[in-house]
Structures are given as C-alpha cells and as structure tokens.
Amino acid sequence: MQTEGNWNDVCVYAVNFSTLDGRHIEKILIFPEKFTKEIIEKAVLKRFRQIDKVERIEAWCGALSLK
C-alpha cells in the first residue's frame, strides 16, 4: 500500500487527567507518531483548561490521517 504524499502517520492515545475541581477525565486523542509522552503531556496541560495533572498516557494503535 502506498501512503506517501496522501497520509500522515499518527498514534491514537487514551489520556487520563484530573482537573482542579477534582474531576477525572479520559479522552481519546490523536497525535503525530513522532510525539513522545512528554510532548503529549505538555500539549494536554497547555491546551485543556483547569488541568491539575495528567495521570496516564497509553498508546492504543497507529493510524493514518488524511493530509
């Protein structure tokens, strides 16, 4: 299968985090394949509001996203 030029390699993650008001949230998020868990944690803390801490980042599978 030829994917060059049409697709981006991504990875699907389950991310659990807690909020400042005590809620526990799990989201399925997609990031570029080259992202490390440290980069993902920083992205979650920066782009979601009222986050206390990221509790878990679990890689589920690789995927392709359309360019």
N, C-alpha and C positions, 0 to 999 in steps of 0.2 A: 504494500500500500504506500503510495507516495503522499507525503504530508507537507513537504517543504513548500513554503510560499502561501499556503492556504490556512494553516492551523498553527496555534500556539500550544506548546506543552504546558500543562497546568497540573496542579495536585489539589485534590479535594481533602479538606481537613474538618474534623469535629473539634470545635473550640469551646471550652467551658470557661466562664468567668463569673466573678461576683461583682455586684455593684455596691456603691457606698451606702445604699439603703438596705443592704442585706439580701437582695435577690440573687438567685443563682440562675444563670442563663446558659443554654447550649445553642450554638449556631453552627450550621454547615457553611463553610467559607471556602472560596477557591482562590488560590494564589499561584503565581508563576512557579514552575517546577524548581527553579534555582533558589527560591527563598528558603532561608533557614528558619528554625523555630524561633530564634532570637529576633529575626526581622519580622516574623509574623506577630510575635508578642508586642513588639514596639508599634506595629501598624494597628493592632486592635486597641491598645491603650491610647493611641493618638486619635483614632477615627470614631470610636464609640465614646459616648459621654458618661460621666459618673462611674467609671470602672475602678474598682478597688484593686483587683488583681486578676491575672489570667491564671486559671487553675490547671488547665490541661489543653494540650495541643496534640491531636492524634491524626496522623496521616491515614486516610482511608484508601485512596487509589489515585492513580494517574489518570489524566483525561486530556482531551483536546478541546480548545475553544477556537471558534472561527475568527480569523483575522479580519 
